[in-house]
Amino acid sequence: MTPPKARSSKPRKPRKPARPKAARVESARAQADATEAAQAESQAAEPLAAEAGREQALEPEVLEPDLLEEGAPPETTLPVPISRDLTRADALQRYMAEVARHPLLTREEEHALAAKFSKTHDPDLAYRLVTANLRLVVKIAHEYRRAAFNLLDLIQEGNVGLMHAVQKYDPFRGVKLSSYSAWWIRAYILRYLMDNWRMVKLGTTQAQRKLFFNLRKEQEKLLSQGFEAAPVLLAERLDVSEQDVREMDQRLGNDEFSLDAPVTPGGEGGSQTHGDRLVQHEAPADEQLADEELRRVFKEKLAEFGKSLTAEKDRFLFENRIAPPEGQEPMTLQQIGDAWGVTRERARQLEARLTERLKETLRRELPDFGQLTFSEES
């Protein structure tokens, strides 16, 4: 008979207290809810990922594959970066992409094309020379981007200058086309700036063009040297007249405004315009017409008065002193006195008596005689 095994004296671990049945049911429900939420989130993310994949796959490819190597960024020296996706680019970006399509020319290729164009004047050769230097126009126009003008307008004017330079270029003078074209490009851009800087055109003379580009620079130079930028000193340095300096300084310093615009819009004097404050040196048109009509009537009455004179001396004075024929100089009092054999003072007295009779006749027949004004021409 086998003896019974002795029990181990090793202490047993205490058992975990059993959870109630209700707690186990709640834990199982929580796990099931978490699993359903994770599955729902994954199902909702699948359509979004698929839609994003479709949008990425449907993104248009604007540039042709043969123009740029796959994975290589476009090489350009343009001052404005080129975006590969031009669907959301502006007109300037699209123009930059178009310019980047035209390859550059080497010095030998440029010389050969220019020499051939100077002999044949082939438009295709000119097109090749112009398109190869479009980058230069963009670079020069970008220097004037702070002139408050659209950069594309400056580029357009520069392109006109480039085409003119290609026509005038002589490839046998040892100068690169880009160096020669830069002068024409800048000239056309600067002319566009002067013509459109103000509504009233600036730079119509050589002195005004010199002041337009150098007046502000010379003023800053004088102030930095501790001198007062007076018109006299500026005129001496720029070799122009002092009046031209003052006029250009006023044009560049003041904004334009319409003469018909009200002085104080919305205020009490809103009906008064800037033109109303200008000093009128000439009479209005209606007053000028009335004055001309009065002059015509006055000449008619003057001729009638001359015909009514019966005395020989009065008629002689009237025809040779008071109202001589057109183109004839009136006689002096000394000449009249010598003709009559009297003194100069006596001739003046006779003239004064005849003039007073003439004034009385005109006042009687012309009520507006006192308002009539006379000039040397009449």
Secondary structure as the mmCIF struct_conf table of DSSP 4:
data_model
#
loop_
_struct_conf.conf_type_id
_struct_conf.id
_struct_conf.beg_label_comp_id
_struct_conf.beg_label_asym_id
_struct_conf.beg_label_seq_id
_struct_conf.end_label_comp_id
_struct_conf.end_label_asym_id
_struct_conf.end_label_seq_id
HELX_LH_PP_P HELX_LH_PP_P1 THR A 2 SER A 8
HELX_LH_PP_P HELX_LH_PP_P2 LYS A 10 PRO A 20
HELX_RH_AL_P HELX_RH_AL_P1 LYS A 21 LEU A 58
BEND BEND1 LEU A 63 LEU A 63
TURN_TY1_P TURN_TY1_P1 PRO A 65 LEU A 67
BEND BEND2 LEU A 68 LEU A 68
TURN_TY1_P TURN_TY1_P2 GLU A 70 GLY A 71
HELX_LH_PP_P HELX_LH_PP_P3 ALA A 72 GLU A 75
BEND BEND3 PRO A 79 VAL A 80
HELX_LH_PP_P HELX_LH_PP_P4 PRO A 81 SER A 83
BEND BEND4 ARG A 84 ARG A 84
TURN_TY1_P TURN_TY1_P3 THR A 87 ARG A 88
HELX_RH_AL_P HELX_RH_AL_P2 ALA A 91 ALA A 100
TURN_TY1_P TURN_TY1_P4 ARG A 101 ARG A 101
BEND BEND5 HIS A 102 HIS A 102
HELX_LH_PP_P HELX_LH_PP_P5 PRO A 103 LEU A 104
HELX_RH_AL_P HELX_RH_AL_P3 ARG A 107 THR A 120
HELX_RH_AL_P HELX_RH_AL_P4 PRO A 123 ALA A 132
TURN_TY1_P TURN_TY1_P5 ASN A 133 ASN A 133
HELX_RH_AL_P HELX_RH_AL_P5 LEU A 134 HIS A 142
TURN_TY1_P TURN_TY1_P6 GLU A 143 ARG A 146
BEND BEND6 ALA A 147 PHE A 149
HELX_RH_AL_P HELX_RH_AL_P6 LEU A 151 LYS A 168
HELX_RH_3T_P HELX_RH_3T_P1 PRO A 171 ARG A 173
BEND BEND7 GLY A 174 GLY A 174
HELX_RH_AL_P HELX_RH_AL_P7 LEU A 177 ASN A 196
BEND BEND8 TRP A 197 VAL A 200
BEND BEND9 THR A 205 THR A 205
HELX_RH_AL_P HELX_RH_AL_P8 GLN A 206 SER A 224
TURN_TY1_P TURN_TY1_P7 GLN A 225 GLY A 226
HELX_RH_AL_P HELX_RH_AL_P9 PRO A 231 LEU A 238
TURN_TY1_P TURN_TY1_P8 ASP A 239 ASP A 239
BEND BEND10 VAL A 240 VAL A 240
HELX_RH_AL_P HELX_RH_AL_P10 GLU A 242 GLY A 253
BEND BEND11 ASN A 254 ASN A 254
TURN_TY1_P TURN_TY1_P9 LEU A 259 ASP A 260
BEND BEND12 ALA A 261 ALA A 261
STRN STRN1 PRO A 262 PRO A 262
BEND BEND13 VAL A 263 THR A 264
TURN_TY1_P TURN_TY1_P10 PRO A 265 GLY A 266
BEND BEND14 GLY A 267 GLY A 267
TURN_TY1_P TURN_TY1_P11 GLU A 268 SER A 271
STRN STRN2 THR A 273 THR A 273
HELX_RH_3T_P HELX_RH_3T_P2 HIS A 274 ARG A 277
BEND BEND15 LEU A 278 LEU A 278
BEND BEND16 GLU A 282 GLU A 282
HELX_RH_AL_P HELX_RH_AL_P11 ALA A 285 SER A 308
BEND BEND17 ALA A 311 ALA A 311
HELX_RH_AL_P HELX_RH_AL_P12 GLU A 312 LEU A 317
HELX_RH_PI_P HELX_RH_PI_P1 PHE A 318 ILE A 322
BEND BEND18 ALA A 323 ALA A 323
HELX_LH_PP_P HELX_LH_PP_P6 PRO A 324 PRO A 325
TURN_TY1_P TURN_TY1_P12 GLU A 326 GLY A 327
HELX_LH_PP_P HELX_LH_PP_P7 GLU A 329 THR A 332
HELX_RH_AL_P HELX_RH_AL_P13 LEU A 333 TRP A 340
TURN_TY1_P TURN_TY1_P13 GLY A 341 GLY A 341
BEND BEND19 VAL A 342 VAL A 342
HELX_RH_AL_P HELX_RH_AL_P14 ARG A 344 GLU A 365
TURN_TY1_P TURN_TY1_P14 PRO A 367 ASP A 368
HELX_RH_3T_P HELX_RH_3T_P3 PHE A 369 GLN A 371
BEND BEND20 GLU A 376 GLU A 376
#
